[in-house]
Amino acid sequence: MNDAATSLPLAAIDMGSNSFRLEIGQLKGGRYQRLDSVKEVVRLGAGLDAQGLLQEEAAERGLQTLRRFRERLSGFELGGLRAVATQTLREARNRDEFLARASEVLGSPVEVISGREEARLIFVGVAQLQPSVLPRLVVDIGGRSTELVLGCGRVPGEAESFQVGSVSLSLRYFADGQLTPQAFEAARVAAQAEFEEAETSFEPHLWQEALGSSGTAGAVSLLLVNHGITDGRITPSALNWCIERCVDAGHIDRLQLRGLRDDRRPVIAGGLAILAALMREFGIKEIAPAKGALRQGVIVDLYERQRSAGGEVPDLRDASVAALQQQFHCDLTQSRRVHDAALALHHDIAPDAGADERRELAWACALHEIGRCVSHHDFHRHSAYLMGHVDAAGFSQSQQRRIAELILAQRGGLKKVEASMARRSFARQALCLRLAAIRCHARRDTDGPQLRIDAQGASRLALRWEPAGVPADPRTLHLLREEIALWAQQGHFTLSLKG
């Protein structure tokens, strides 16, 4: 990646449960410069029904917002765009349908990120815009989840995500608009019950300052400034003042607080209850408003990915893969054998493939056997499950699931991945991983001939040995013939074996 490419503006879209945000920014000389920023209240989280399905009305609000964002983006020459979705789409059972529609509207993929990855990116954004050498706790109260993350300098550490947010708590305890002491107490207790299991992970002795990122903390901080209660810092007494004003009003429609925007009004009570629960559970005496948030973290992370593609810095995802290999006691030598064979075959049939396609195949090769730590029987299924569900810093849930599906495809029938096989890039990846696993099935280094592929058309592929004329292992030939027969039934590629 040359300097010109990495100096272009980058864009991030944060598809939150309450609001969608578009940010366009640029990093120069280590400094972040915001070029444009748009926020639209979507209330996607309020569109989840009791069965966990995203309702069409909420989906359409989100799609309309993305259409407007795309129009806004058309005025910029960008070096990259990344759109991430958070808790509502982590929960939605019909999220794949919405993601497909959203990606088409935006003209760019939309990724769902895990709660812990969201927390990591929030810390990255805060650290970029508000650098400090102090160990700190960063809190982000979203619409349907709350993230906590510890870190020091620019390095995030312990991170956790809790399924409680300002939208979900307000819908549960303040749906009728009534603001009573009993409702606030019940909401606080419910939120605190969610946080309790992580009490020891975020104890006060582990950090020296607490920062509140994004919507709820920013809104409450503004109220306190406008009423002269504090300089923006949120303290237990200042928080009690806010709750008392709510109770005095009695109903959300009668609540009069300077600086409270109409879009924040329906969810402010839930946000206040969560703040009260956090301060009580984790012994927080003061929360200062943070300058950075998830959207800036996404841009910084995208910038770092571009630099890693150019060889300037390591890719965090490579470190995560290495850590998973160690955690699950992978045979690193065998992983490397399969990796080298698969990537060589992939280059034969897709020399112009994008970097993401090659990298995802490489990560699948590295982790294709992590399930052996569970059982040798059907290890590919265990491997796929682990990859799809493990916390892996730098990866989105969407990317992890693509890699998991590829790992699942490494052996056995292909019907289990039939939907993914419709994507030609996936079919190529699966073929190369399967052939590499066959080539390396003996789990030993060999000086024998290497398996290669000649493309004889869009779907006709000829397997051959290099150098020609060197006899191949008969057991490998047997497995290859079985593989050729399987692909003949599947119909995506027609394979033949020379010699």
C-alpha positions, -999 to 999 in steps of 0.1 A, spaced: 0 0 0 16 33 -11 15 65 8 -11 80 -15 -35 52 -9 -32 54 29 -35 92 29 -70 92 13 -100 98 36 -116 68 51 -153 63 61 -170 43 88 -207 35 93 -218 25 128 -252 8 126 -262 10 162 -294 -1 179 -306 35 184 -287 56 158 -267 51 126 -236 72 123 -215 81 93 -179 94 99 -154 104 73 -119 110 87 -82 111 78 -51 101 97 -20 122 90 11 122 111 -6 102 138 -34 128 141 -71 122 134 -90 148 114 -128 146 110 -139 156 75 -176 149 78 -201 133 103 -237 125 101 -261 110 127 -296 97 121 -319 82 147 -331 49 133 -343 29 165 -334 -3 148 -333 -20 183 -369 -11 189 -379 -31 158 -370 -65 172 -402 -84 181 -406 -110 208 -394 -138 184 -361 -119 177 -372 -109 142 -364 -75 128 -396 -59 116 -399 -45 81 -407 -10 93 -375 -8 113 -355 -24 85 -368 1 60 -358 30 83 -323 16 84 -322 11 46 -334 46 39 -307 60 62 -280 40 43 -293 53 10 -288 89 23 -253 79 36 -243 66 2 -254 99 -14 -233 117 12 -203 95 5 -205 101 -33 -189 136 -27 -157 121 -14 -127 102 -29 -122 75 -3 -94 51 4 -118 27 21 -152 22 37 -162 -1 65 -198 -5 78 -203 -24 111 -235 -35 128 -238 -41 166 -262 -57 191 -295 -55 173 -281 -74 143 -262 -97 166 -296 -107 180 -319 -106 150 -327 -141 137 -334 -127 102 -302 -106 101 -288 -122 70 -317 -110 49 -313 -75 62 -275 -75 58 -279 -86 21 -303 -57 15 -282 -32 34 -250 -42 15 -268 -38 -18 -282 -4 -8 -248 8 4 -228 -8 -24 -204 -22 2 -204 -51 27 -220 -47 61 -203 -67 89 -217 -77 122 -191 -74 150 -191 -92 183 -196 -74 216 -159 -77 226 -147 -66 192 -170 -36 195 -155 -28 229 -120 -31 214 -128 -7 186 -144 18 210 -112 18 230 -92 23 198 -113 53 189 -111 69 224 -73 63 225 -68 80 192 -89 111 200 -81 113 237 -46 98 242 -34 91 278 -8 70 295 -31 63 324 -48 29 328 -84 36 320 -119 22 319 -140 31 289 -178 26 291 -201 28 261 -239 25 267 -256 17 234 -292 10 225 -292 -27 233 -258 -34 248 -232 -19 271 -195 -23 265 -167 -20 291 -130 -22 282 -98 -16 302 -66 -4 285 -35 17 288 -21 40 262 -34 27 228 -35 -9 239 -70 -23 249 -71 -51 274 -100 -68 292 -132 -62 273 -168 -73 278 -202 -67 263 -235 -69 282 -269 -73 266 -285 -43 283 -288 -9 267 -308 23 269 -334 13 243 -340 -22 256 -341 -11 293 -364 18 285 -388 -5 265 -389 -29 295 -393 -5 324 -405 28 310 -426 17 280 -456 37 293 -436 68 298 -441 68 336 -410 79 355 -414 65 390 -388 57 417 -399 21 416 -393 19 378 -358 34 382 -349 10 410 -362 -20 391 -343 -10 360 -311 -3 380 -313 -37 397 -319 -55 364 -289 -37 348 -267 -44 378 -276 -81 376 -262 -82 341 -229 -65 352 -224 -85 384 -205 -115 369 -178 -91 356 -173 -73 389 -138 -86 395 -127 -79 359 -132 -41 362 -124 -34 399 -113 2 407 -77 -7 414 -73 -17 378 -78 18 363 -72 54 372 -98 72 351 -132 62 337 -145 76 304 -180 75 289 -181 71 252 -209 79 227 -247 86 232 -259 81 267 -228 94 285 -226 124 262 -262 133 266 -261 131 304 -229 151 305 -245 178 284 -275 180 307 -252 184 337 -233 212 320 -264 231 308 -279 230 344 -246 240 361 -245 208 381 -210 197 370 -185 206 343 -197 176 324 -184 149 347 -209 123 358 -208 116 395 -233 96 417 -247 127 431 -251 144 397 -267 112 384 -292 112 413 -301 148 405 -310 137 369 -331 108 382 -349 131 407 -358 155 379 -372 126 360 -393 115 389 -405 150 396 -417 153 360 -435 120 364 -438 113 327 -414 114 299 -436 139 280 -434 164 309 -396 161 313 -380 195 308 -342 194 309 -321 219 290 -300 202 263 -322 170 262 -328 163 225 -362 149 214 -345 118 199 -328 111 233 -360 117 254 -376 82 249 -344 63 261 -329 87 287 -345 69 316 -330 35 307 -296 52 301 -297 68 336 -305 35 352 -276 18 335 -252 46 345 -264 42 381 -259 4 379 -224 8 365 -213 33 391 -226 11 420 -214 -22 407 -179 -12 397 -173 15 424 -170 43 398 -168 77 414 -167 98 383 -172 93 345 -157 119 322 -171 123 287 -148 107 260 -140 123 227 -138 91 206 -162 63 199 -168 32 178 -169 50 145 -134 66 149 -121 32 161 -133 16 129 -115 42 108 -83 38 128 -86 0 125 -92 3 87 -62 25 84 -40 0 102 -53 -28 80 -43 -9 49 -8 -3 64 -5 -40 72 -15 -49 36 15 -28 26 38 -46 50 42 -15 72 27 -30 104 15 -65 114 -22 -73 110 -40 -79 143 -59 -107 128 -27 -127 121 -18 -123 158 -53 -136 168 -50 -166 145 -16 -174 160 -30 -171 195 -59 -195 186 -34 -220 172 -16 -220 205 -48 -220 226 -61 -251 208 -27 -269 205 -27 -269 167 -1 -289 148 17 -259 133 38 -279 109 7 -296 94 -11 -262 92 18 -248 73 19 -277 49 -18 -273 41 -15 -235 39 13 -237 13 -4 -263 -8 -38 -246 -7 -24 -211 -16 -4 -226 -45 -35 -243 -59 -56 -211 -54 -31 -191 -73 -34 -216 -102 -71 -211 -106 -76 -175 -93 -43 -156 -99 -63 -123 -98 -83 -130 -67 -86 -102 -41 -65 -101 -10 -94 -109 13 -102 -141 -6 -66 -153 -2 -62 -142 34 -94 -159 45 -82 -191 28 -49 -188 46 -66 -183 80 -89 -213 73 -58 -234 66 -42 -222 98 -72 -231 119 -87 -260 101 -77 -284 128 -85 -265 160 -114 -288 166 -91 -318 172 -87 -305 208 -124 -315 212 -125 -348 193 -107 -364 164 -141 -376 151 -157 -350 128 -130 -325 139 -139 -303 110 -173 -297 125 -158 -288 159 -132 -266 142 -160 -247 123 -180 -243 155 -151 -229 174 -141 -205 146 -177 -192 143 -180 -185 180 -146 -178 196 -136 -142 204 -109 -132 179 -97 -96 180 -98 -79 146 -123 -102 131 -160 -93 125 -185 -120 133 -194 -120 96 -158 -128 86 -154 -154 113 -185 -172 100 -172 -172 64 -140 -188 76 -159 -212 97 -180 -222 67 -149 -228 47 -134 -249 75 -166 -270 76 -162 -276 39 -127 -291 42 -140 -327 41 -171 -348 37 -200 -339 15 -206 -304 2 -244 -303 7 -238 -288 42 -223 -257 26 -246 -256 -4 -256 -220 1 -221 -208 3 -210 -228 -27 -232 -205 -48 -204 -179 -44 -177 -188 -69 -150 -174 -46 -161 -197 -18 -162 -227 -42 -126 -220 -52 -115 -217 -16 -132 -249 -6 -117 -268 -35 -82 -257 -27 -85 -264 10 -99 -299 3 -72 -308 -23 -45 -294 0 -58 -316 29 -57 -346 6 -22 -338 -6 -10 -335 30 -31 -363 45 0 -383 55 11 -355 78 47 -356 67 70 -335 46 77 -350 12 100 -345 -18 74 -361 -41 55 -343 -68 33 -313 -60 -3 -311 -70 -12 -283 -93 -43 -272 -113 -47 -262 -150 -79 -242 -157 -94 -255 -190 -124 -231 -189 -146 -214 -163 -155 -247 -146 -133 -274 -161 -101 -280 -140 -74 -305 -147 -53 -318 -118 -17 -327 -125 15 -335 -108 46 -314 -109 71 -325 -120 53 -348 -145 63 -384 -146 71 -388 -109 48 -414 -95 24 -402 -69 15 -420 -37 -13 -445 -45 -32 -436 -13 -32 -400 -24 -44 -410 -59 -72 -430 -43 -84 -400 -23 -81 -377 -53 -103 -400 -74 -129 -400 -47 -128 -362 -46 -132 -359 -84 -163 -381 -82 -177 -360 -54 -173 -328 -74 -189 -344 -104 -220 -349 -83 -219 -313 -69 -217 -297 -103 -197 -265 -95 -164 -278 -110 -156 -306 -133 -123 -321 -123 -100 -345 -142 -66 -360 -133 -38 -360 -158 -15 -390 -158 
